[in-house]
Amino acid sequence: MEITQLTTFLGWTTLINFGLITLTSIILIAFKGSIVKIHSELFSISEKGLYEAYLNFLAQYKVLIIVLNLVPYLALRLM
């Protein structure tokens, strides 16, 4: 695989992953009541615990996107 192909691949994966995290955030905001109700009944977790779990998930996903997609993409672009 050539560097240009890898750079293109990482660029697209970064864009797709940021799109997914944005979509997930919008869905969590728009359908907060029904999602919390379903998850709290399914996993027996309080609403406060669910909000913490959602924020933890989004924060970890964002860090993974930055570390595994964005940083390598930028490093290849700067080469």
C-alpha positions in Angstrom: 0.0 0.0 0.0 1.3 3.4 -0.9 1.5 6.4 1.4 -1.1 8.3 -0.7 -3.6 5.3 -0.4 -3.0 5.1 3.3 -3.5 8.8 3.7 -6.7 8.7 1.8 -7.9 5.7 3.8 -7.2 7.4 7.1 -8.8 10.6 5.9 -12.0 8.8 5.0 -12.1 6.7 8.2 -11.6 10.0 10.2 -14.5 11.6 8.4 -16.8 8.6 8.8 -16.0 8.2 12.5 -16.6 11.8 13.2 -19.9 11.5 11.3 -20.9 8.5 13.4 -20.0 10.2 16.7 -22.0 13.3 15.6 -25.0 11.2 14.6 -24.8 9.3 17.9 -24.8 12.6 19.8 -27.7 14.0 17.9 -29.7 10.8 18.4 -29.0 10.8 22.1 -30.1 14.4 22.4 -33.2 14.1 20.2 -34.5 10.8 21.6 -33.1 11.2 25.2 -36.3 10.1 27.0 -37.1 7.0 25.1 -33.4 5.8 24.9 -32.9 6.3 28.6 -36.1 4.5 29.4 -35.2 1.5 27.2 -31.6 1.3 28.5 -32.5 1.8 32.1 -35.0 -1.0 32.0 -32.7 -3.3 29.9 -29.6 -2.9 32.1 -31.2 -1.9 35.4 -29.2 1.4 35.6 -30.4 4.7 37.0 -30.8 7.7 34.6 -27.8 9.4 36.2 -25.7 6.4 35.6 -26.8 6.2 32.0 -25.9 9.8 31.3 -22.5 9.1 32.8 -22.1 6.0 30.6 -23.2 7.9 27.5 -20.7 10.7 28.1 -18.0 8.1 29.0 -18.7 6.3 25.7 -18.6 9.4 23.6 -15.4 10.7 25.3 -13.6 7.4 24.8 -14.8 7.1 21.2 -13.6 10.6 20.5 -10.2 9.9 21.9 -9.9 6.7 19.9 -10.8 8.6 16.7 -8.2 11.2 17.4 -5.4 8.8 18.3 -6.1 6.1 15.7 -7.4 8.1 12.8 -6.7 11.8 12.9 -3.1 11.9 14.3 -1.8 9.3 11.8 -3.6 11.1 9.0 -2.1 14.4 9.9 1.3 12.9 10.3 1.1 11.4 6.8 -0.1 14.7 5.4 2.8 16.5 6.9 5.4 14.1 5.4 
